[in-house]
Amino acid sequence: MLHMELLIGRLPIEAEDLLRKFILAFLKKIQFAGHLAERMSQDIGTDFFEWVDYITITFDDLPEFQNVGFVPDHVESESDVYYHPKAILPRVLVRKEGSKEGIPMVLAIRPESIVDFAVRHNLGMEIQGDFGSRFRQILVSEQDGHRFLAVERLAYRGYAVQPIEPGFVETLIHIKELWRTRKRFFPMKLKR
């Protein structure tokens, strides 16, 4: 009988543990990110890990990620992008200077609204990408060359700010209105 690992691939828990190791190193290094993660956990019971969109690593780090099941993802990016096919985990972007001493040089989180996030944290920085762009980002914090970003995606897996498609903004506004005005309360039928 084949070894179980050959049948199901590397367990996603190993991949998550590796990602958590790199993310924790970033949180320990970058004060703003570490403070935000602590507040998220204490104030609203949210695991910072669940907000992470991607981290960067070096080519030297890549074999460790491949050993736990990460494979190439074919998306629009200036970096090599890897994902885990058996789990919903943050992507890993591989760059020549993607990490330093086991700490990602870039970590990006994905809040629901990049504008609301920027206002809430008084960032005062310019958002890269116009409203309606499929990918937008803002620099949250930079410390010792490490960059903490927030990104917003609209059904786009790539990593490049794109021009807005004609008619897309109107469609986006319409969809957001439908979502916000949907019926939420329904009469309950009593069963006998």
C-alpha positions in Angstrom: 0.0 0.0 0.0 1.2 3.5 -0.9 2.3 5.7 2.0 -0.6 8.0 2.9 1.5 11.1 2.3 1.8 10.1 -1.4 -2.0 9.9 -1.7 -2.9 13.2 -0.1 0.3 15.3 -0.5 2.0 17.2 2.3 -0.3 18.1 5.1 -1.4 21.7 5.0 -0.7 22.0 8.7 3.0 21.8 8.1 2.7 24.6 5.5 0.6 26.7 7.9 3.2 26.2 10.7 6.0 27.4 8.4 4.0 30.4 7.3 3.3 31.2 10.9 7.0 31.0 11.8 7.8 33.7 9.1 4.8 35.8 10.0 5.7 35.7 13.7 9.2 36.8 12.9 7.8 39.8 11.0 5.4 40.7 13.9 8.3 40.6 16.4 10.4 42.9 14.1 7.8 45.4 12.9 6.3 47.3 15.8 3.1 48.5 14.0 2.3 45.0 12.7 3.0 43.4 16.1 0.9 45.9 17.9 -2.0 45.5 15.4 -1.9 41.7 15.7 -2.0 42.0 19.5 -5.0 44.3 19.4 -6.8 42.2 16.9 -6.4 39.1 19.1 -7.4 40.9 22.4 -10.1 43.3 21.1 -11.9 41.1 18.6 -10.5 37.6 18.9 -9.1 37.6 15.4 -6.1 35.7 14.3 -3.7 38.0 12.4 -2.7 35.0 10.2 -6.2 35.0 8.7 -5.7 38.5 7.4 -2.4 37.8 5.7 -2.6 38.0 1.9 1.1 37.3 1.1 4.6 37.3 2.4 7.9 37.6 0.6 10.8 35.1 0.9 14.2 34.6 -0.8 15.1 31.8 -3.2 17.2 30.3 -0.4 13.9 29.9 1.7 12.0 28.4 -1.2 13.0 24.7 -0.7 11.6 24.8 2.8 8.2 25.9 1.4 8.3 23.4 -1.5 9.0 20.6 1.1 5.7 21.4 2.8 3.7 21.4 -0.5 3.9 24.9 -2.0 3.8 24.9 -5.8 4.1 27.6 -8.5 1.1 29.8 -9.1 0.8 31.3 -12.6 -0.4 34.8 -11.9 0.6 38.3 -13.0 3.5 39.3 -10.8 7.1 40.5 -11.0 8.0 37.8 -8.5 7.7 34.0 -8.6 4.4 33.2 -6.7 3.8 30.0 -4.8 0.6 28.6 -3.1 -0.5 25.5 -1.4 -3.0 23.6 -3.5 -4.6 21.7 -0.6 -5.3 24.7 1.7 -6.4 28.3 1.6 -3.2 29.9 2.8 -1.4 33.2 2.1 0.7 33.2 -1.1 4.5 33.4 -1.0 6.3 35.7 -3.3 9.9 34.8 -4.0 12.3 37.6 -4.6 16.1 38.0 -4.6 15.8 40.1 -1.4 12.5 38.7 -0.2 13.5 38.1 3.4 16.4 38.8 5.7 17.4 36.5 8.5 14.1 34.6 8.2 12.0 37.7 8.3 9.9 38.6 5.3 10.8 42.0 3.7 7.2 42.5 2.8 4.0 41.2 4.5 0.6 42.3 3.2 -2.8 41.9 4.9 -6.1 42.1 3.1 -8.7 44.2 5.0 -12.3 44.3 3.6 -11.9 48.0 2.7 -8.5 49.5 2.2 -10.0 53.0 2.6 -11.6 52.2 5.9 -8.4 50.6 7.1 -6.3 53.6 6.1 -8.7 56.0 7.9 -9.0 53.9 11.0 -5.2 53.7 11.4 -4.6 57.4 10.3 -2.2 56.3 7.7 -2.2 59.5 5.7 -0.6 57.7 2.7 -1.7 57.5 -0.9 -3.4 54.4 -2.0 -1.8 52.9 -5.1 -4.6 52.1 -7.5 -7.9 53.9 -8.2 -11.3 52.9 -6.8 -12.4 50.1 -9.0 -8.9 48.7 -9.7 -8.8 45.0 -9.2 -5.7 45.4 -7.0 -4.9 48.3 -4.7 -2.3 48.7 -2.0 -1.1 51.1 0.7 2.0 51.2 2.8 1.0 50.8 6.4 4.4 50.9 8.0 8.1 50.6 7.1 10.8 49.7 9.5 14.4 48.7 8.8 13.6 48.1 5.1 10.7 45.8 6.0 7.4 46.9 4.5 3.9 46.2 6.0 1.2 46.7 3.4 -2.6 46.5 3.2 -4.1 45.3 -0.1 -7.5 45.2 -1.6 -8.5 42.7 -4.3 -11.6 42.6 -6.5 -11.6 39.0 -8.0 -7.9 39.3 -9.0 -5.1 37.0 -7.9 -2.2 39.0 -9.4 0.0 41.6 -7.7 0.1 44.5 -10.1 -2.1 47.6 -10.0 -4.2 47.5 -13.1 -6.1 50.2 -15.1 -9.8 50.2 -14.5 -11.9 48.4 -17.1 -14.6 50.5 -18.7 -18.0 50.1 -16.9 -16.4 48.1 -14.0 -16.8 50.9 -11.4 -20.5 51.3 -12.2 -21.0 47.5 -11.9 -19.0 47.4 -8.6 -21.2 50.2 -7.1 -24.3 48.4 -8.2 -23.2 45.1 -6.7 -22.2 46.8 -3.4 -25.6 48.4 -3.3 -27.3 45.0 -3.9 -25.3 43.5 -1.1 -25.9 46.2 1.4 -29.7 46.5 0.7 -30.4 42.7 0.6 -33.2 41.4 2.7 -31.7 40.1 6.0 -34.7 39.2 8.2 -37.2 36.7 7.2 -40.3 35.6 9.1 -39.8 32.4 11.0 -42.3 29.6 10.4 -43.2 27.6 13.4 -43.0 23.8 12.9 -45.6 21.7 14.7 
